[in-house]
Amino acid sequence: MRQPFLQEEETRRALAQFILTAPRLSMDAQCQRFEEAFAQHQQCRHAILVNSGASANLILLQALKNLGRLKTGDKVGFSALTWSTNTMPIEQLGFVPVPVDCNPATMNVHLEQLKERLREVPDMKAFFTTNVLGFAGDLQAIKNFCHQEGLIFLEDNCESMGTELPEGKTGNFGLASTFSFFVAHHMSTIEGGMICTQDDELAEMLRIVRANGWDRNLSPESQKKLREQNQITSEFKSKYTFYHPAYNVRPTEITGFLGLKQLEYVVETYAQREKNYLFIEENLKNHPHFSPFDHSHIKVLSAFSLSFLCRSEELRDHYVERFMKNGIEVRPLIAGNMARQPYYKKYIGLDFSLPGAELMDACGFYCGNYPEMSEEDLQLVVECLQPQ
Ligand SMILES: Cc1ncc(COP(=O)(O)O)c(C=O)c1O
């Protein structure tokens, strides 16, 4: 990513003006307006804004624990190809993380992989999938299966904002989904995150968990109910009454302001991201060194990155070096197989076979994809991909 914002110049000017004149900079009206606009954009009932995607994942799991829908010791499945702060809160909150393998054809977990893991771990209580790098698995089939088996289904959609399957937008299949607005994601509020859900009870609990465990951000009816249940009769005391285990992961008005501004531009960038991806894909057709990714099940591919899977580890190292020599920053596919990370081996360490994630760990890499990429930028990527 070259610039932190879509419409960089205009956004920075507007932000400067906003800071000079805003009556308040801690969470207030801008955050609320952004939540409403985001809920409308995502076509969901509730959107709860927080200070990062990591915080979104953390408070989602804490809220489910507070509601008793997940309990200490419960097994929670997750995509082996994911980000650290998708998996870390599973362990930190006393659940048992269970990695589910990803299909190298799409980088994502499909129902087949979930079923396979369930054969070994039949008492899994929830599955927290990651929609990887703008791609997704067969989310409708996973959703139906989870419903049938009584599994809680959650989506980490931090990398796939804007992607659509024929059945709907990614982020709308699970009980709740999380988003990140860190720089280089589909839109940026510098740091920021969101949780989306249709579930009223979960949304209320998320607002409690986001801010200190108090009831200040609830509707008057919910406040009344909570205070009655806890025999809080004094208005004076109610402001400093803490009902549930919580954090302070509130956004600021800067987050809300930037979110509203960036949302104006984000829709047209989905198409540009897809166009960039398809251009590179076209140039990779029949390439002897790369395995193509399959996105035939995806209606809108809001590609996070330009992702590549080489046919061997040696080839991957060769192309990584070539990209770097040409000044193009490259990374593993997210972070490779999460179960291979030092923290994972030290604190979790349960051994499962993950051949898909292993293959992508060894042979995959990606470079950035962003809407303002020029023809020369794309051409340079194509040149770096030439078999020589
Ligand atoms: C899949 C996934 N989940 C969660 C996060 C965390 O988001 P943040 O950086 O906003 O904390 C990221 C970050 O890139 C991510 O890729």
The ligand as a Gaussian input file, in Angstrom:
#p B3LYP/6-31G(d) Opt

LIG

0 1
 C       -7.501000     -12.334000       9.290000
 C       -7.132000     -11.202000      10.182000
 N       -7.723000     -11.115000      11.391000
 C       -7.436000     -10.115000      12.247000
 C       -6.519000      -9.140000      11.917000
 C       -6.196000      -8.074000      12.915000
 O       -6.572000      -6.801000      12.481000
 P       -5.863000      -5.495000      13.121000
 O       -4.534000      -5.368000      12.489000
 O       -6.802000      -4.376000      12.749000
 O       -5.797000      -5.707000      14.577000
 C       -5.871000      -9.189000      10.676000
 C       -4.864000      -8.173000      10.332000
 O       -4.345000      -8.061000       9.263000
 C       -6.177000     -10.238000       9.788000
 O       -5.573000     -10.358000       8.599000

